[in-house]
Amino acid sequence: MSKYCEITVKKKIKGNKVSHANNKIKRFFNINISKKRFFIKKKNKWITLKITSAGIKIINKIGIERILKILKY
């Protein structure tokens, strides 16, 4: 399962873990991703998306049907 948001296209990024002595160790910053089901009234079916919490807020704001039209689902 790849870790990226299907709405915002966010993915994990690389960075450094920096100690008090300024030693740098490579690490990843993972995103807050979860599977969420949405019901589409026009097609009368459920779809499952892997999205971040920011993606959920966008869907709540403008609606799932407009998002899918933009993404051409």
N, CA, C and O atoms as a GROMACS GRO file, in nm:
protein
  292
    1MET      N    1   0.083  -0.117   0.000
    1MET     CA    2   0.000   0.000   0.000
    1MET      C    3   0.088   0.124   0.000
    1MET      O    4   0.160   0.149   0.096
    2SER      N    5   0.082   0.201  -0.108
    2SER     CA    6   0.163   0.322  -0.115
    2SER      C    7   0.102   0.428  -0.025
    2SER      O    8  -0.020   0.437  -0.010
    3LYS      N    9   0.188   0.507   0.034
    3LYS     CA   10   0.142   0.606   0.131
    3LYS      C   11   0.139   0.744   0.068
    3LYS      O   12   0.236   0.820   0.076
    4TYR      N   13   0.026   0.775   0.003
    4TYR     CA   14   0.004   0.910  -0.046
    4TYR      C   15  -0.146   0.937  -0.044
    4TYR      O   16  -0.227   0.845  -0.050
    5CYS      N   17  -0.180   1.063  -0.036
    5CYS     CA   18  -0.321   1.103  -0.032
    5CYS      C   19  -0.373   1.114  -0.174
    5CYS      O   20  -0.309   1.177  -0.259
    6GLU      N   21  -0.489   1.054  -0.202
    6GLU     CA   22  -0.546   1.057  -0.336
    6GLU      C   23  -0.611   1.191  -0.369
    6GLU      O   24  -0.639   1.219  -0.485
    7ILE      N   25  -0.635   1.273  -0.269
    7ILE     CA   26  -0.696   1.404  -0.292
    7ILE      C   27  -0.590   1.513  -0.300
    7ILE      O   28  -0.585   1.587  -0.399
    8THR      N   29  -0.506   1.524  -0.198
    8THR     CA   30  -0.407   1.632  -0.194
    8THR      C   31  -0.271   1.591  -0.252
    8THR      O   32  -0.185   1.677  -0.270
    9VAL      N   33  -0.252   1.465  -0.281
    9VAL     CA   34  -0.128   1.407  -0.337
    9VAL      C   35  -0.008   1.436  -0.247
    9VAL      O   36   0.103   1.458  -0.295
   10LYS      N   37  -0.032   1.437  -0.116
   10LYS     CA   38   0.078   1.449  -0.021
   10LYS      C   39   0.141   1.312  -0.002
   10LYS      O   40   0.073   1.211  -0.012
   11LYS      N   41   0.272   1.309   0.025
   11LYS     CA   42   0.341   1.184   0.051
   11LYS      C   43   0.446   1.207   0.157
   11LYS      O   44   0.470   1.320   0.199
   12LYS      N   45   0.511   1.098   0.201
   12LYS     CA   46   0.611   1.114   0.306
   12LYS      C   47   0.733   1.187   0.250
   12LYS      O   48   0.765   1.175   0.132
   13ILE      N   49   0.802   1.261   0.337
   13ILE     CA   50   0.918   1.337   0.296
   13ILE      C   51   1.038   1.299   0.381
   13ILE      O   52   1.023   1.250   0.493
   14LYS      N   53   1.156   1.322   0.327
   14LYS     CA   54   1.280   1.294   0.398
   14LYS      C   55   1.324   1.416   0.477
   14LYS      O   56   1.292   1.530   0.442
   15GLY      N   57   1.397   1.390   0.584
   15GLY     CA   58   1.451   1.498   0.664
   15GLY      C   59   1.560   1.447   0.754
   15GLY      O   60   1.604   1.332   0.742
   16ASN      N   61   1.604   1.529   0.842
   16ASN     CA   62   1.709   1.493   0.936
   16ASN      C   63   1.656   1.497   1.079
   16ASN      O   64   1.580   1.586   1.117
   17LYS      N   65   1.699   1.398   1.158
   17LYS     CA   66   1.678   1.401   1.302
   17LYS      C   67   1.804   1.464   1.359
   17LYS      O   68   1.913   1.409   1.344
   18VAL      N   69   1.791   1.579   1.424
   18VAL     CA   70   1.906   1.655   1.472
   18VAL      C   71   1.913   1.648   1.623
   18VAL      O   72   1.818   1.685   1.692
   19SER      N   73   2.025   1.600   1.674
   19SER     CA   74   2.042   1.588   1.819
   19SER      C   75   2.090   1.721   1.878
   19SER      O   76   2.116   1.817   1.805
   20HIS      N   77   2.102   1.723   2.009
   20HIS     CA   78   2.151   1.843   2.077
   20HIS      C   79   2.295   1.874   2.035
   20HIS      O   80   2.334   1.991   2.030
   21ALA      N   81   2.374   1.770   2.005
   21ALA     CA   82   2.513   1.788   1.961
   21ALA      C   83   2.523   1.815   1.811
   21ALA      O   84   2.632   1.814   1.755
   22ASN      N   85   2.407   1.838   1.745
   22ASN     CA   86   2.397   1.870   1.603
   22ASN      C   87   2.438   1.753   1.514
   22ASN      O   88   2.484   1.774   1.401
   23ASN      N   89   2.423   1.629   1.564
   23ASN     CA   90   2.442   1.511   1.479
   23ASN      C   91   2.315   1.491   1.398
   23ASN      O   92   2.204   1.503   1.449
   24LYS      N   93   2.333   1.461   1.268
   24LYS     CA   94   2.218   1.446   1.179
   24LYS      C   95   2.202   1.302   1.135
   24LYS      O   96   2.298   1.238   1.091
   25ILE      N   97   2.080   1.251   1.149
   25ILE     CA   98   2.047   1.114   1.110
   25ILE      C   99   1.925   1.122   1.018
   25ILE      O  100   1.828   1.190   1.051
   26LYS      N  101   1.930   1.054   0.904
   26LYS     CA  102   1.820   1.057   0.809
   26LYS      C  103   1.695   0.992   0.869
   26LYS      O  104   1.704   0.893   0.941
   27ARG      N  105   1.578   1.048   0.837
   27ARG     CA  106   1.451   0.994   0.882
   27ARG      C  107   1.342   1.035   0.785
   27ARG      O  108   1.364   1.119   0.698
   28PHE      N  109   1.224   0.975   0.800
   28PHE     CA  110   1.109   1.008   0.718
   28PHE      C  111   1.001   1.073   0.804
   28PHE      O  112   0.983   1.036   0.920
   29PHE      N  113   0.930   1.168   0.746
   29PHE     CA  114   0.814   1.228   0.809
   29PHE      C  115   0.692   1.170   0.738
   29PHE      O  116   0.662   1.208   0.625
   30ASN      N  117   0.621   1.078   0.805
   30ASN     CA  118   0.504   1.014   0.747
   30ASN      C  119   0.382   1.103   0.757
   30ASN      O  120   0.376   1.192   0.842
   31ILE      N  121   0.286   1.079   0.669
   31ILE     CA  122   0.163   1.158   0.670
   31ILE      C  123   0.055   1.084   0.747
   31ILE      O  124   0.062   0.962   0.766
   32ASN      N  125  -0.044   1.158   0.791
   32ASN     CA  126  -0.157   1.102   0.866
   32ASN      C  127  -0.261   1.054   0.765
   32ASN      O  128  -0.349   1.130   0.725
   33ILE      N  129  -0.251   0.926   0.723
   33ILE     CA  130  -0.336   0.873   0.618
   33ILE      C  131  -0.430   0.768   0.675
   33ILE      O  132  -0.395   0.694   0.766
   34SER      N  133  -0.551   0.763   0.619
   34SER     CA  134  -0.648   0.663   0.661
   34SER      C  135  -0.739   0.630   0.543
   34SER      O  136  -0.754   0.710   0.450
   35LYS      N  137  -0.802   0.511   0.549
   35LYS     CA  138  -0.899   0.472   0.448
   35LYS      C  139  -1.036   0.523   0.491
   35LYS      O  140  -1.075   0.509   0.606
   36LYS      N  141  -1.109   0.581   0.397
   36LYS     CA  142  -1.241   0.637   0.427
   36LYS      C  143  -1.334   0.604   0.312
   36LYS      O  144  -1.296   0.615   0.195
   37ARG      N  145  -1.457   0.564   0.345
   37ARG     CA  146  -1.557   0.533   0.245
   37ARG      C  147  -1.652   0.651   0.228
   37ARG      O  148  -1.693   0.714   0.326
   38PHE      N  149  -1.686   0.681   0.103
   38PHE     CA  150  -1.779   0.789   0.072
   38PHE      C  151  -1.889   0.734  -0.018
   38PHE      O  152  -1.864   0.650  -0.104
   39PHE      N  153  -2.011   0.783   0.002
   39PHE     CA  154  -2.124   0.740  -0.081
   39PHE      C  155  -2.151   0.846  -0.186
   39PHE      O  156  -2.163   0.965  -0.155
   40ILE      N  157  -2.162   0.803  -0.312
   40ILE     CA  158  -2.191   0.894  -0.423
   40ILE      C  159  -2.337   0.872  -0.462
   40ILE      O  160  -2.375   0.763  -0.504
   41LYS      N  161  -2.418   0.977  -0.449
   41LYS     CA  162  -2.561   0.964  -0.475
   41LYS      C  163  -2.592   0.946  -0.623
   41LYS      O  164  -2.684   0.872  -0.657
   42LYS      N  165  -2.519   1.013  -0.710
   42LYS     CA  166  -2.548   1.004  -0.854
   42LYS      C  167  -2.527   0.863  -0.907
   42LYS      O  168  -2.607   0.814  -0.987
   43LYS      N  169  -2.420   0.798  -0.864
   43LYS     CA  170  -2.390   0.662  -0.910
   43LYS      C  171  -2.448   0.556  -0.818
   43LYS      O  172  -2.448   0.437  -0.851
   44ASN      N  173  -2.498   0.597  -0.702
   44ASN     CA  174  -2.558   0.509  -0.602
   44ASN      C  175  -2.462   0.396  -0.562
   44ASN      O  176  -2.499   0.279  -0.560
   45LYS      N  177  -2.338   0.435  -0.528
   45LYS     CA  178  -2.240   0.336  -0.484
   45LYS      C  179  -2.139   0.399  -0.389
   45LYS      O  180  -2.130   0.521  -0.378
   46TRP      N  181  -2.065   0.313  -0.319
   46TRP     CA  182  -1.962   0.354  -0.225
   46TRP      C  183  -1.826   0.350  -0.295
   46TRP      O  184  -1.802   0.263  -0.379
   47ILE      N  185  -1.738   0.443  -0.259
   47ILE     CA  186  -1.598   0.436  -0.303
   47ILE      C  187  -1.510   0.448  -0.179
   47ILE      O  188  -1.547   0.512  -0.080
   48THR      N  189  -1.393   0.386  -0.186
   48THR     CA  190  -1.296   0.392  -0.077
   48THR      C  191  -1.175   0.471  -0.123
   48THR      O  192  -1.119   0.443  -0.229
   49LEU      N  193  -1.135   0.569  -0.043
   49LEU     CA  194  -1.019   0.652  -0.075
   49LEU      C  195  -0.920   0.646   0.040
   49LEU      O  196  -0.959   0.635   0.156
   50LYS      N  197  -0.790   0.655   0.006
   50LYS     CA  198  -0.686   0.672   0.107
   50LYS      C  199  -0.654   0.820   0.112
   50LYS      O  200  -0.596   0.875   0.019
   51ILE      N  201  -0.693   0.885   0.221
   51ILE     CA  202  -0.678   1.030   0.228
   51ILE      C  203  -0.623   1.074   0.363
   51ILE      O  204  -0.630   1.001   0.462
   52THR      N  205  -0.569   1.194   0.364
   52THR     CA  206  -0.519   1.254   0.488
   52THR      C  207  -0.633   1.330   0.556
   52THR      O  208  -0.742   1.343   0.501
   53SER      N  209  -0.605   1.377   0.674
   53SER     CA  210  -0.706   1.456   0.746
   53SER      C  211  -0.734   1.587   0.672
   53SER      O  212  -0.847   1.637   0.676
   54ALA      N  213  -0.634   1.643   0.605
   54ALA     CA  214  -0.655   1.764   0.525
   54ALA      C  215  -0.747   1.734   0.407
   54ALA      O  216  -0.828   1.818   0.368
   55GLY      N  217  -0.734   1.615   0.349
   55GLY     CA  218  -0.822   1.575   0.239
   55GLY      C  219  -0.966   1.561   0.284
   55GLY      O  220  -1.058   1.596   0.209
   56ILE      N  221  -0.988   1.510   0.405
   56ILE     CA  222  -1.123   1.499   0.460
   56ILE      C  223  -1.184   1.637   0.478
   56ILE      O  224  -1.303   1.657   0.451
   57LYS      N  225  -1.106   1.732   0.524
   57LYS     CA  226  -1.155   1.869   0.542
   57LYS      C  227  -1.194   1.932   0.409
   57LYS      O  228  -1.293   2.005   0.401
   58ILE      N  229  -1.117   1.904   0.303
   58ILE     CA  230  -1.149   1.957   0.170
   58ILE      C  231  -1.280   1.896   0.120
   58ILE      O  232  -1.364   1.967   0.064
   59ILE      N  233  -1.298   1.766   0.140
   59ILE     CA  234  -1.422   1.699   0.098
   59ILE      C  235  -1.541   1.754   0.174
   59ILE      O  236  -1.648   1.774   0.115
   60ASN      N  237  -1.527   1.779   0.302
   60ASN     CA  238  -1.636   1.837   0.380
   60ASN      C  239  -1.670   1.978   0.333
   60ASN      O  240  -1.785   2.021   0.343
   61LYS      N  241  -1.571   2.049   0.283
   61LYS     CA  242  -1.592   2.188   0.242
   61LYS      C  243  -1.662   2.198   0.106
   61LYS      O  244  -1.759   2.272   0.093
   62ILE      N  245  -1.612   2.123   0.004
   62ILE     CA  246  -1.668   2.142  -0.129
   62ILE      C  247  -1.746   2.023  -0.182
   62ILE      O  248  -1.812   2.034  -0.286
   63GLY      N  249  -1.741   1.908  -0.116
   63GLY     CA  250  -1.821   1.794  -0.154
   63GLY      C  251  -1.744   1.690  -0.234
   63GLY      O  252  -1.652   1.723  -0.309
   64ILE      N  253  -1.782   1.564  -0.217
   64ILE     CA  254  -1.711   1.454  -0.282
   64ILE      C  255  -1.735   1.452  -0.432
   64ILE      O  256  -1.645   1.415  -0.508
   65GLU      N  257  -1.854   1.491  -0.477
   65GLU     CA  258  -1.884   1.484  -0.620
   65GLU      C  259  -1.805   1.587  -0.699
   65GLU      O  260  -1.762   1.559  -0.811
   66ARG      N  261  -1.784   1.706  -0.643
   66ARG     CA  262  -1.701   1.806  -0.711
   66ARG      C  263  -1.555   1.765  -0.712
   66ARG      O  264  -1.485   1.792  -0.809
   67ILE      N  265  -1.508   1.699  -0.605
   67ILE     CA  266  -1.370   1.651  -0.600
   67ILE      C  267  -1.349   1.546  -0.708
   67ILE      O  268  -1.248   1.551  -0.779
   68LEU      N  269  -1.441   1.453  -0.720
   68LEU     CA  270  -1.426   1.346  -0.819
   68LEU      C  271  -1.434   1.401  -0.961
   68LEU      O  272  -1.369   1.347  -1.051
   69LYS      N  273  -1.510   1.507  -0.982
   69LYS     CA  274  -1.516   1.570  -1.114
   69LYS      C  275  -1.382   1.636  -1.148
   69LYS      O  276  -1.336   1.629  -1.262
   70ILE      N  277  -1.318   1.698  -1.048
   70ILE     CA  278  -1.187   1.760  -1.069
   70ILE      C  279  -1.083   1.655  -1.097
   70ILE      O  280  -1.000   1.673  -1.186
   71LEU      N  281  -1.085   1.544  -1.022
   71LEU     CA  282  -0.987   1.436  -1.039
   71LEU      C  283  -1.020   1.344  -1.156
   71LEU      O  284  -0.939   1.259  -1.191
   72LYS      N  285  -1.138   1.361  -1.217
   72LYS     CA  286  -1.183   1.277  -1.329
   72LYS      C  287  -1.188   1.131  -1.292
   72LYS      O  288  -1.134   1.047  -1.364
   73TYR      N  289  -1.252   1.099  -1.181
   73TYR     CA  290  -1.270   0.961  -1.135
   73TYR      C  291  -1.378   0.894  -1.217
   73TYR      O  292  -1.408   0.777  -1.194
   0.00000   0.00000   0.00000
